[in-house]
Amino acid sequence: MAGTLLMLLLMGGACSAQHWNAASIQRRYLAFYAVLIATVYLDHLSIDAWRRSGPASKGTQP
């Protein structure tokens, strides 16, 4: 939530200063960030989750 609020605050500042190029770039970043947050439940598909479930994480290293 804090990251989203910060990005919205930065976008509001860019829009109030009428820096439209910066605002459009920040809008893309905000959309990408929103997609990442919306799909956080798919973490079991990530490489990190795969590595956590491997034998090294269970303390069976040789």
Residue, then its C-alpha position, 0 to 999 in steps of 0.5 A: m500500500a505504501g508503494t502505491l500511495l507514493m507512486l500516486l503522490l509522485m504522479g500527482g506532483a508531475c501532473s500538477a507541474q504539467h510534466w506530461n512526459a514524466a506523468s505518462i512514464q510514471r503511469r506505466y510504472l504504476a500499472f506494472y506495479a499494480v499488476l505485480i501486486a495483483t498477482v502476488y498470490l502466484d508466488h508459488l510459480s516463481i524461481d524463489a519459491w522453487r528454490r525454497s522448496g528444494p532440498a537445500s532449504k530442508g537442511t540436507q546439504p552434503 
